[in-house]
Amino acid sequence: MLLASLNVSVNHRIVYDGEPRRSDPAAPWAAPGEVRERGSGDCVDYAVAKYFSLVAAGLPAAQLRIAYVETQAGAPDGHRQRHMVLAWLPPGEADGDPLILDNLVDAVHPLSRRPDLRVLISFNEAGIWHGLERGAPARDARRITAWARVLDRMDSMRPAIAYSLDSTRTVTGSR
């Protein structure tokens, strides 16, 4: 399956490094080519790289959303942390179970099997939605300034944006 192959490929080609954004939350988001050159990134970088790689592979952007989520570790009262993942929405199903591509997990699971995640908002090039709602977006995608800057850079970089689907591990590191 394309989603699973790409998830593993990107997860293994980027070394996790969340320090730059921890020290500067306003640090710019990277386009996939920039992450590939750097070889490291945080959850935002993984989600953006997966989004553009799947679009380049022919998946409709309308089925893909970068999701800003809250993760919960351990028990229901466990530590909560903000995180980004990529969601694939099944075509034509108003309430189909989205699949989640996460840099913390190589396997692709339906959202219903990820009780540790609560989707706050999701977005793609077309707009911003509350959670993973279907239908018309609630807001324009360019309201997320960092995303608008990535879109502008991507317009000047296309078509060399996709990660290889070869899942051979080329870098190591914890995610």
Backbone bond lengths (Angstrom), bond angles and torsions (degrees), N, CA, C in turn:
res aa  C-N    CA-C-N  psi(-1)  N-CA   C-N-CA  omega(-1)  CA-C   N-CA-C  phi
1 M - - - 1.459 - - 1.525 109.19 -
2 L 1.318 115.11 135.01 1.456 122.19 -177.30 1.524 112.77 -57.02
3 L 1.331 117.19 -45.29 1.466 120.38 -177.30 1.523 111.31 -60.97
4 A 1.325 116.96 -46.08 1.464 121.22 -178.24 1.528 111.16 -65.78
5 S 1.330 116.76 -43.12 1.465 120.62 179.70 1.520 111.53 -61.79
6 L 1.322 115.23 -45.83 1.456 118.42 -178.99 1.525 111.45 -67.81
7 N 1.326 117.33 -39.59 1.463 120.15 179.34 1.524 110.58 -57.24
8 V 1.323 116.48 -48.45 1.468 120.87 179.93 1.524 110.61 -64.50
9 S 1.335 116.44 -44.79 1.460 120.50 -178.20 1.526 111.80 -58.09
10 V 1.328 116.88 -50.01 1.465 119.81 -179.09 1.526 110.36 -68.22
11 N 1.324 117.58 -42.50 1.465 120.07 179.38 1.519 111.94 -56.57
12 H 1.331 117.45 -35.66 1.460 121.10 -176.01 1.518 113.61 -90.60
13 R 1.311 117.55 -12.37 1.465 120.00 -179.78 1.523 113.83 -96.55
14 I 1.300 117.17 -13.03 1.464 121.10 178.96 1.524 107.91 -114.02
15 V 1.299 116.50 128.65 1.458 120.94 174.94 1.527 107.38 -84.89
16 Y 1.320 116.11 128.44 1.465 119.23 -178.79 1.520 110.83 -65.55
17 D 1.328 115.46 130.98 1.462 122.30 174.67 1.523 107.60 -149.78
18 G 1.301 116.48 96.29 1.452 120.93 179.94 1.513 113.73 -90.85
19 E 1.313 117.14 -1.14 1.465 120.55 -174.78 1.527 114.18 -61.97
20 P 1.354 119.88 -45.43 1.470 118.00 -178.26 1.527 113.15 -56.55
21 R 1.333 118.61 -41.33 1.459 120.24 -178.30 1.527 111.12 -77.63
22 R 1.342 117.00 -28.78 1.471 118.96 175.68 1.525 109.92 -64.85
23 S 1.330 116.80 -40.03 1.458 119.58 -178.60 1.525 112.17 -80.16
24 D 1.352 116.85 -24.43 1.465 120.74 178.60 1.529 108.96 -143.94
25 P 1.345 117.86 89.02 1.464 120.74 -178.14 1.527 113.51 -57.83
26 A 1.317 117.82 -20.65 1.462 121.27 179.53 1.528 112.48 -88.88
27 A 1.342 117.90 5.65 1.460 120.93 179.24 1.529 108.98 -56.45
28 P 1.333 116.55 139.82 1.468 118.63 -176.90 1.525 112.04 -64.12
29 W 1.333 114.86 148.12 1.458 120.04 174.29 1.524 107.50 -77.37
30 A 1.306 116.07 146.38 1.460 120.83 -177.51 1.521 111.40 -96.33
31 A 1.312 115.33 145.57 1.463 121.49 169.78 1.530 107.17 -77.52
32 P 1.347 118.42 158.08 1.468 120.38 -176.85 1.525 114.47 -53.72
33 G 1.324 118.43 -40.69 1.465 120.57 179.17 1.522 112.07 -63.40
34 E 1.310 116.53 -35.77 1.466 121.18 178.46 1.528 110.62 -68.23
35 V 1.326 116.53 -39.42 1.470 120.63 177.84 1.520 109.43 -67.34
36 R 1.337 116.65 -41.87 1.466 120.55 179.80 1.530 110.05 -60.12
37 E 1.326 117.43 -43.97 1.465 120.98 178.73 1.525 111.43 -63.12
38 R 1.313 116.11 -43.05 1.464 121.68 -178.78 1.519 110.97 -73.33
39 G 1.338 116.81 -36.81 1.459 121.83 179.12 1.518 114.17 81.19
40 S 1.323 117.20 1.28 1.462 119.98 -179.68 1.523 109.18 -144.31
41 G 1.332 114.52 160.39 1.450 118.90 178.91 1.513 111.10 -178.76
42 D 1.321 114.85 -179.38 1.464 120.28 178.76 1.526 109.15 -110.81
43 C 1.317 117.13 -171.53 1.463 121.51 -174.90 1.526 112.35 -58.55
44 V 1.325 117.59 -33.29 1.468 121.07 177.68 1.521 109.14 -62.20
45 D 1.328 115.97 -46.29 1.461 120.73 -177.88 1.528 111.72 -63.46
46 Y 1.328 117.02 -40.31 1.469 120.36 177.33 1.528 109.86 -62.35
47 A 1.327 117.81 -48.07 1.464 121.27 -176.75 1.525 111.59 -63.11
48 V 1.323 117.24 -43.08 1.463 121.42 179.77 1.526 110.22 -65.49
49 A 1.330 117.58 -43.75 1.471 121.17 179.11 1.530 110.73 -60.72
50 K 1.325 117.41 -42.47 1.465 121.23 179.78 1.525 110.71 -66.27
51 Y 1.311 116.94 -42.75 1.474 121.16 179.53 1.531 110.30 -56.19
52 F 1.332 117.10 -56.79 1.459 119.98 -175.51 1.520 112.24 -68.87
53 S 1.320 118.33 -31.15 1.464 120.92 177.44 1.525 110.79 -66.44
54 L 1.316 117.37 -41.55 1.470 120.39 179.42 1.528 111.42 -70.77
55 V 1.314 117.83 -36.03 1.465 120.34 175.37 1.527 109.06 -63.86
56 A 1.337 117.35 -43.37 1.465 121.19 178.89 1.529 111.18 -64.36
57 A 1.332 116.94 -29.36 1.466 121.48 178.59 1.525 112.09 -79.96
58 G 1.333 117.96 -3.59 1.453 121.17 174.80 1.514 116.37 107.33
59 L 1.323 118.87 -0.56 1.468 119.15 176.22 1.519 109.12 -72.95
60 P 1.321 117.93 139.04 1.466 119.80 178.33 1.531 110.94 -65.77
61 A 1.317 116.31 131.87 1.464 121.18 178.98 1.524 111.16 -57.86
62 A 1.326 117.44 -28.01 1.467 120.97 -179.84 1.528 112.47 -63.89
63 Q 1.338 117.23 -20.37 1.464 120.98 178.86 1.523 112.29 -91.54
64 L 1.306 117.98 -4.76 1.465 122.37 -175.42 1.518 110.24 -115.37
65 R 1.324 115.27 137.20 1.466 120.32 174.98 1.524 109.31 -141.07
66 I 1.296 114.90 134.69 1.456 119.65 168.89 1.518 104.89 -80.07
67 A 1.326 116.32 127.41 1.462 120.72 -174.70 1.519 110.46 -114.72
68 Y 1.310 114.42 125.80 1.464 122.22 174.28 1.519 105.19 -88.98
69 V 1.319 116.40 115.99 1.460 121.40 -172.12 1.517 111.06 -123.39
70 E 1.299 113.39 165.81 1.451 121.10 170.70 1.523 105.48 -112.88
71 T 1.331 116.04 125.66 1.457 119.72 177.62 1.517 108.61 -99.26
72 Q 1.313 114.37 152.38 1.458 119.61 179.19 1.515 108.32 -129.43
73 A 1.304 116.22 122.11 1.461 121.37 179.24 1.518 110.13 -91.36
74 G 1.324 115.37 137.86 1.469 120.25 173.69 1.510 114.80 68.65
75 A 1.315 116.19 -138.11 1.465 124.12 -175.49 1.529 111.18 -66.31
76 P 1.348 117.31 166.72 1.470 120.49 179.74 1.521 114.26 -54.13
77 D 1.306 118.04 -25.17 1.466 119.93 178.34 1.534 111.08 -98.78
78 G 1.355 116.75 16.23 1.462 121.92 -178.85 1.516 113.02 -68.90
79 H 1.303 114.97 171.76 1.465 123.31 -178.80 1.535 110.82 -60.36
80 R 1.323 116.58 134.32 1.464 122.39 177.61 1.526 108.99 -107.38
81 Q 1.332 115.08 141.37 1.451 120.31 -179.14 1.524 108.90 -143.54
82 R 1.325 117.14 146.87 1.460 121.91 177.87 1.529 109.04 -82.41
83 H 1.325 115.80 146.89 1.457 121.59 -171.61 1.526 107.87 -157.88
84 M 1.323 118.36 160.01 1.467 121.76 174.04 1.512 109.83 -125.32
85 V 1.322 114.45 140.59 1.455 123.23 177.78 1.524 107.61 -137.05
86 L 1.319 116.41 172.28 1.452 120.96 173.03 1.518 108.01 -109.06
87 A 1.320 116.60 135.23 1.460 121.93 177.72 1.523 109.18 -113.99
88 W 1.335 115.69 137.65 1.462 122.59 172.49 1.509 107.30 -107.85
89 L 1.330 116.96 122.18 1.460 122.28 -179.72 1.518 109.41 -97.22
90 P 1.327 117.80 124.77 1.464 120.21 179.69 1.527 110.57 -57.48
91 P 1.341 117.15 138.00 1.466 119.70 -177.53 1.521 112.20 -68.48
92 G 1.311 115.35 141.38 1.447 121.94 172.18 1.514 116.76 67.93
93 E 1.304 117.58 7.24 1.463 119.83 -179.53 1.524 108.46 -112.09
94 A 1.300 116.12 111.13 1.463 120.88 -176.22 1.520 112.34 -61.02
95 D 1.311 116.64 -28.68 1.464 118.13 -179.35 1.524 112.27 -131.49
96 G 1.339 117.38 26.15 1.462 121.03 178.14 1.514 111.32 -61.88
97 D 1.312 116.52 151.58 1.464 122.77 -177.58 1.530 110.24 -78.59
98 P 1.333 118.71 111.73 1.468 121.45 179.68 1.527 111.25 -63.29
99 L 1.323 115.70 148.09 1.459 121.74 174.25 1.522 108.13 -96.13
100 I 1.331 116.15 141.50 1.461 121.80 -174.95 1.523 110.60 -110.61
101 L 1.333 116.25 125.85 1.449 123.91 174.14 1.526 106.29 -105.52
102 D 1.324 116.41 115.90 1.465 122.67 -170.16 1.521 108.73 -128.43
103 N 1.314 117.02 137.11 1.462 119.29 177.57 1.525 112.53 -70.88
104 L 1.321 118.10 -14.24 1.469 121.60 179.55 1.525 112.35 -86.71
105 V 1.340 117.24 -14.65 1.462 122.39 -174.76 1.525 108.10 -138.25
106 D 1.327 117.46 122.85 1.463 119.55 179.01 1.520 112.64 -70.83
107 A 1.324 118.43 -33.47 1.465 121.14 179.87 1.524 109.82 -74.17
108 V 1.324 115.12 143.34 1.463 121.34 176.39 1.523 107.05 -93.89
109 H 1.342 116.25 123.15 1.464 121.39 -178.05 1.523 110.26 -122.76
110 P 1.345 116.34 151.12 1.467 118.75 171.89 1.531 109.34 -65.62
111 L 1.307 115.84 150.31 1.463 120.68 179.27 1.530 110.92 -55.56
112 S 1.321 117.45 -34.79 1.471 120.96 -179.83 1.524 112.30 -62.62
113 R 1.328 117.33 -19.94 1.468 120.95 177.34 1.528 111.88 -100.80
114 R 1.322 116.51 13.04 1.473 122.23 177.43 1.524 109.01 -122.10
115 P 1.349 117.40 67.81 1.465 119.65 -179.45 1.527 113.02 -64.87
116 D 1.327 116.92 -11.29 1.463 121.24 178.14 1.529 111.98 -77.62
117 L 1.334 118.14 -9.58 1.463 121.64 -177.13 1.528 111.47 -110.72
118 R 1.320 114.45 137.28 1.469 121.02 171.41 1.525 106.28 -127.42
119 V 1.336 116.46 115.91 1.462 121.70 -176.21 1.525 109.12 -78.03
120 L 1.326 115.81 123.39 1.463 121.85 178.58 1.529 110.58 -89.00
121 I 1.331 115.56 -57.03 1.462 121.51 175.35 1.522 107.64 -141.19
122 S 1.330 115.25 164.22 1.459 120.60 172.12 1.520 107.84 -140.90
123 F 1.331 115.31 155.99 1.463 118.89 -177.85 1.519 110.48 -154.97
124 N 1.308 114.30 159.46 1.457 123.03 170.35 1.529 106.27 -149.25
125 E 1.312 117.42 -161.57 1.456 119.62 -177.56 1.528 112.84 -67.43
126 A 1.328 116.95 -21.20 1.466 120.99 -176.26 1.519 114.16 -86.57
127 G 1.334 118.64 -23.63 1.450 118.78 -178.16 1.512 114.01 165.85
128 I 1.325 113.61 -168.50 1.468 123.11 -179.15 1.527 107.34 -123.67
129 W 1.339 116.32 136.14 1.460 122.20 178.96 1.523 109.98 -122.24
130 H 1.311 116.54 154.67 1.460 122.03 169.30 1.526 105.85 -74.30
131 G 1.307 117.22 128.54 1.462 119.81 -178.34 1.509 110.18 53.60
132 L 1.321 116.42 -135.07 1.465 121.70 175.97 1.528 110.46 -114.68
133 E 1.330 115.73 36.94 1.465 120.29 179.39 1.517 110.48 -55.65
134 R 1.313 114.53 152.81 1.468 121.49 175.65 1.520 108.07 -98.18
135 G 1.308 115.72 171.48 1.456 120.20 178.13 1.516 111.98 93.39
136 A 1.305 114.72 -161.92 1.457 121.23 -177.09 1.527 110.81 -65.55
137 P 1.338 116.55 141.58 1.461 118.49 178.01 1.526 111.88 -65.66
138 A 1.324 115.15 153.97 1.460 121.33 178.62 1.523 111.62 -78.38
139 R 1.322 115.84 -28.15 1.470 120.48 -177.12 1.513 110.33 -147.22
140 D 1.317 115.51 165.51 1.453 123.13 176.22 1.527 109.62 -72.75
141 A 1.320 117.68 138.10 1.462 122.91 -178.11 1.528 112.52 -59.08
142 R 1.304 116.88 -31.05 1.459 119.95 -176.50 1.525 113.48 -75.21
143 R 1.330 116.65 -0.18 1.475 119.76 173.28 1.521 110.24 -69.52
144 I 1.321 117.10 -21.67 1.468 121.52 173.72 1.527 105.51 -89.87
145 T 1.309 115.80 98.73 1.464 121.76 -171.62 1.521 112.96 -56.19
146 A 1.326 117.86 -44.23 1.462 120.66 -179.23 1.532 110.86 -62.12
147 W 1.340 117.46 -38.51 1.465 122.42 177.94 1.531 109.57 -67.92
148 A 1.316 118.09 -41.30 1.466 121.66 178.24 1.526 110.40 -59.58
149 R 1.316 116.94 -39.12 1.478 120.25 178.71 1.521 111.41 -67.22
150 V 1.339 117.00 -38.77 1.470 120.13 176.35 1.526 109.29 -63.54
151 L 1.329 117.47 -45.23 1.467 120.99 -179.86 1.528 110.93 -59.52
152 D 1.320 117.00 -41.24 1.465 120.56 178.24 1.527 111.05 -62.80
153 R 1.348 117.03 -43.90 1.466 120.08 179.27 1.527 110.93 -67.29
154 M 1.329 116.74 -37.00 1.464 120.20 179.85 1.521 110.70 -64.97
155 D 1.316 118.06 -36.88 1.458 120.49 178.77 1.526 110.97 -59.36
156 S 1.319 117.22 -33.62 1.459 120.20 179.99 1.531 112.81 -86.27
157 M 1.348 118.21 -13.62 1.470 121.70 -176.85 1.520 114.23 -101.65
158 R 1.310 118.93 -20.22 1.467 120.23 -173.73 1.509 109.75 -55.10
159 P 1.314 121.18 146.02 1.452 128.86 8.66 1.527 114.17 -99.71
160 A 1.308 120.63 2.48 1.466 121.75 -174.63 1.520 111.21 -79.91
161 I 1.338 117.50 70.62 1.445 119.68 -173.16 1.514 114.69 -125.78
162 A 1.314 118.19 -16.56 1.459 119.72 -169.43 1.518 112.17 -87.43
163 Y 1.308 115.12 147.50 1.444 121.77 169.19 1.505 107.88 -80.65
164 S 1.301 116.52 149.33 1.451 120.78 176.27 1.520 109.71 -64.68
165 L 1.306 116.22 146.88 1.451 120.38 176.84 1.515 110.99 -85.58
166 D 1.329 117.76 1.06 1.458 121.43 174.57 1.517 107.07 -68.04
167 S 1.318 117.43 118.23 1.456 120.36 -174.21 1.531 113.14 -88.89
168 T 1.328 116.90 13.40 1.447 119.91 178.14 1.519 109.49 -61.77
169 R 1.326 116.40 130.29 1.462 120.73 -179.69 1.529 108.71 -68.66
170 T 1.324 116.25 120.99 1.459 120.66 178.58 1.513 111.87 -111.86
171 V 1.302 117.21 -18.46 1.448 120.92 176.35 1.514 107.42 -136.66
172 T 1.308 115.77 158.02 1.447 118.99 177.13 1.508 109.10 -124.30
173 G 1.285 115.42 164.44 1.458 120.78 178.97 1.513 109.04 149.50
174 S 1.305 115.73 159.42 1.459 118.50 178.78 1.515 109.10 -81.00
175 R 1.331 114.66 151.24 1.456 119.90 -179.45 1.482 106.95 -115.48
